[in-house]
């Protein structure tokens, strides 16, 4: 049985029960607590406990024991090899993923992080600031195995650290922190279930084997630098949610948000078989740090599912993909997504009544991306209920003319401001080949400019790959009528 002792803030041991229970240690404390108390828990199995009804300005911290693991091959401790970085510690001779769901303790940096995965030479984690070759490290796991924990009605801060916890239920607490803990048991209500807490902070934890985090009505939820392996984090009705989660091989959606008022997401998902990120009725969702990333989620239909009255601004980074598309915006008419096309994989599938799609540049960065929504309009600054917000681009026609090297144009309103000689050329961007797309081209120069279709295309009845000549001082609409044919409309003199 694990040993238990209580230490006050001043360092004096007020009771020691080498073979006692954690509950006995808790019961020895006054209910009005105005000082910090640490309850140390040794290695081994020990019964769960209840922490309830404490008030005052103090705190209670439960600290378990970490033990170095026994690896299949290689060494679980030593010094980091050359080329170690903030997220990769270098070594040798390890068995692939032998350390998955364990913890990397960098003693040089006084930091413990859960391990996402490992190769024969790399241990991969969330960022460890200043980690470098020569750092001392050990691969560890909690050796204090605790049963079911209940924390209820505590107005003092409560912290759980370095524990292997069967389940945690908490409600009506001021601030509960869970750090460096392992959850590896499935529970119908959630391995961590938080209801109506003021604040729940989870850092550097591992949730594996269908272990879940479920919150309902907790005001502030933080899940940072944590690993979810075949598990789920489900947050409902939070006033503020902040995440930094790595999800691996999840068979259910790894992060589910419902009715969260304000959310900041750093989220990575790999090898998922369900849509990794599901957002419903969340009016303000933004990204932080690395944003939304992920790969090898081919078993999942989408990377992100947005529905209800949600507004998701994927403004910093997004490569979170699925088998069918990156983002689906469905459900009620309030759902909205803002994306930027000058970042990787910002395309995808958008399906729904309302979407706002913001491109960081006019058209060039969305080559080979696709976006489907009302009107299926590309190279547009904003799409909202199917209305266009035009992009404007001033261009120089290619000197010497011809189709092959003609200046590509793709903005909704293209203004040719330089045409050195009659016959200098521009060419329609390939994204305008689908039927219904249109572009207004203005010739603001003193020379006629040649407008070429994309390779294999035809404008009016001029023949394949032949140019339409736009006279100096005129503007014209060019509309795609099929994948390869275009017609001109509304030729007019510039005002």
Protein Blocks (a to p, Z undefined) as FASTA:
>chain_A
ZZdddddfkopafbdcfkbcfklmmmmpcfbdcbdcdddddeddddddddehiacjbdcd
ddddddddddfbdcfbdcddehiafkbccdehiaehklgoiacddfklopacddfbdcfk
bccddddehiaehiacdddddfbdcdddddehiabdcddehiacfbdcdehifbdcdehi
acfbdcfkbpbdcehiabdcdehiaceehiacddehiabdcdehiacehiadddehiabd
cdddddehiabdfbdcehiabdcdddddehiabdfbacehiabdcdehjlpadehilmpm
bfbdcehjbddddfkbccbdcfkbmbdcehjfkbccdddfkbghkbccdedjbdcdddfb
fklmmgoiacddehiaghifbacehiacdddddddddehiajklgccdfbfbdcdfbdfb
ghiacdddfklmpghiacddddfbfbdcdddddehiaehjnoghiacdddehiacddddf
bfkbccdehiacdZZ
